[in-house]
Amino acid sequence: MRNLKNLFSFLILAITLSFTACTPEVTTVNISGTVSDGTTGLDGVTVTASSGETTTTETSGTYTITASKEGTLTFTVVGYTSKTIDINSQTNIDVTLTEDPWVTSFEDNGNSHMDPQFPSNSIIPSITLSASVSTDTWFSQTATYKGAVALAFGAPWYDNWSFYSRIVNGNTTSAALITTGKTIVNVTDAWMQAQGNSLTWTPNNIYVLEGFVFVGTGQTLNIDAGTIIQGKAGTGANASALIVARGGVINAIGTAAAPIIFTYDGDNGGSSASDRGKWGGLILLGAAGLNSTPGETQIEGIPTSETRGLYGGTDNADNSGTLRYVSIRHGGSNIGNDNEINGLTLGGVGSGTTLEYIEIVANKDDGIEWFGGTANAKYLIAAYCGDDALDYDEGYRGKNQFIIIHQDPATSSADRGGEHDGGTSPETGTPFATPQFWNVTSSGNSTSKAITFRDNAGGQYHNSIFMNFGKGIDIEDLEGQDQDSYKQFLDGNLKISNSVFFNIGAGTTGKELFTVSN
């Protein structure tokens, strides 16, 4: 009898263990909750479980998700700081997200969304947009306004001498160029090097560049007011460009009545602002510091065997000469692997160089690109360029004031008003890219972006006007990386202040105009 009882107990235990073994352990949990900003539920928040599940909040901010009970939930949405929560078997998780500091800096730094009220065929606001001046006296102490030009200061500084003065008035073809009666001088690199340490180009001639022409180390090229320089068509090794080598000097000093014009071979005027890539461009190479390794670099597009293509050094006050009242048009020919020449390239150019009243119109690539250096400039125009208007890299840290960016409104070929990179090799190299731009008027088109800061770039824009872009200003915040453009912002090296934004996509608030990308 006792044996039967023991057998019965054993059978009961076996059955119990069998049922227990067949019942799987519960490892997931059904979670619901609300995501808000502390006051209002947030729509469109992405809720991601560490176990891979994902969902999005409803209009009221509510969500439901099934996830591993020992995992985490991460809540992300544009304009707010992401938050990760341990689940710990909870079935209800409510979350409050705070606005991203980059977003709140929009209003904190005096920026606003408003119509600057440009009259037809004008970039001069018809209302007063007052602003404080910089404490740095390099910047104009009378520019108490936002944007590149102001009504109270009379005729705009781009009048008459620039192609842009026609574009802004609705005429996108250039004025006639006086070419008759002038002598054609064909300029090759060999011819240039045979001219000695100093030479002068005069307006009674037209100088036609054939291939890459260098102003060599120790050589000075003077260009008188009213002179026309033309570049022959060609791509790759046959592209035409004027390159001022490190240690060379160019003094291209025009006037408002007689600007110096760089354009393509055969241009007699009447060329369209959409005529791009017809020759190369103008390249200045100096000895100012870079943040790339080993501190000097070969400018893009020039073979490494050509040592005159090197730029960079330790002389931040290096002087490459003067450009004043210079118009650079229709450049950007392809030099290989879809790599076009910028209208004006500044590689390691130092603060001793004078850059004033310069326009780049209808370049196929960027308008102006700085590769490191400390060059300062006033009165710049980048109009109807095919890529970015302003581009910098390799630790550029100069000062700039009174700048016009005007993209072709009828095309999607333009990329950004500003593409701002900190470094290339390595991105964390010093000195950091921290240039300043004051009094910028930047008008884009519906498919372009006002500015992108990335690759550890810093930089500042003050007292400026941004309008007609598809997107606003974006900074890069890379997961798991301690040094990026977002960190530059947190460290005070990246700032947008006292500026006006209008017609930027559908955006009207900081959350829509100031965005963060990964």
ABEGO torsion letter per residue (X at the ends): XAAAAAAAAAAAAAAAAAAAAABBBBABBBBBEBBBAGABBBBGBBBBBAAGBBBBBBAAGBBBBBBBAABBBBBBBBGBBBBBBBAGGBABBBBBBBBBAAAAAAAAAGBBBBBAGBBBGBABBABBBBBBBBABAABBAABABBEABBAAAEBBAABGABAAAAAAAGBABBBBBBABGBBBBBBBAAAAAAAEABBBBBAABBBBBBEBBBBBBGBBBBBBBGBBBBBBBEBEAABBBBBBBBGBBBBBBBBAABBBBBBBBGBAEGBBAABBGABBEBBBBBABBBABOAGBBBBBGBBAABAAABBEEABAABBAEBBBGBBBBGBGBBAEGGBBBBABBBBGBBAABBBBGBBBBGBABBABBBBEEABBBBGBBBBGBABBABBBBGGBABBBBGBBBBBBAABAABBBABBBBABAOBAABOBBBBBBBBGBBBBBBAABBABBBBGGBBEBBBGBBBBGBABBBBBBBBBGBABBAAAAAAAGABBBBGBBBBGBEABABAAAABBBBX
